[in-house]
Amino acid sequence: MIIAWCAAQLLLVITAVQLMGSSVWRRAASILVLGTSWVLPLSAPDVPLLRAVLAAVAILALVKVVQLAVHPEPDRWAPLKRLWHGLAPFDVADTERVAPVLDKKLLLAVTLHAGLAVLALVGLFYLPRESGIGTNLARLGLGITLAYSGMETISESIRLLHLLGGIAVSPIQRSPILAQSIREFWSERWNLPVNGWLETLVFRPVNERFGPGTGVMAAFTVSGLLHGWMFLVSIGIVGAVMGFAFFAFNGMFVLVETMFRLRQVAEWKRRAWTLGMLGMASPLYIEPGLQVLGL
């Protein structure tokens, strides 16, 4: 049953991407199918993880369809390239052909991050259910480890597999843990394909009209709404509000560090600020995420 729902969602995504073109009817048909993919999670069985996955795929479809819509010549994309574009978490237009190679550094990174993610999962599974300061801190720490290592594992695996096939993919992440500001974390290191999408379609237009501060908050607001919707359809309104608040707070952190010229302070202070603020806001995202996983 779960496989059938996921297959239906993938079919909707692929269809929406294949339909998108420069003509009015193609755009209308693509938007109609895309809208159906957003409704589908609401009709799925009340299994939080299933609904979250379906919602995440719908969000990915939105990104992919918009990327094609703003592309100079969308009608020239071949069906197989569209299929690849629809299923890949990056813009396939930014890839290039290279000699197939096994990147040992990437393989090692995948192995280490996957191991950390598994250890975090095991720790969360066996963590006592009784609420307490120690238990809650352990749950948060393990949740952060799972989220970070899981994302790194996915992004590095994608690059590793494409390199084996002779395709170079731009880094999806750049060691986010090394960030020295909240701005650097989100704009230069974490989930770069989505960041590029938000920068091009949200930040830049708003920045040109209302200034950079409003542009920053607009980008984080859109990101918060998308993640909030994923939590809304999977675990309800409380999770949605928490997910949205996480990104809203991060947007405000960026404005604060800009106001106080964080770049001019010592490196250790910048790192302390970055890790501290991310850690302080993290329960707003980690807790709903763990609830989606049933942990």
Order of alpha helices (4+ residues) and beta strands (2+ residues): alpha-alpha-alpha-alpha-beta-alpha-alpha-beta-alpha-alpha-alpha-alpha-alpha-alpha
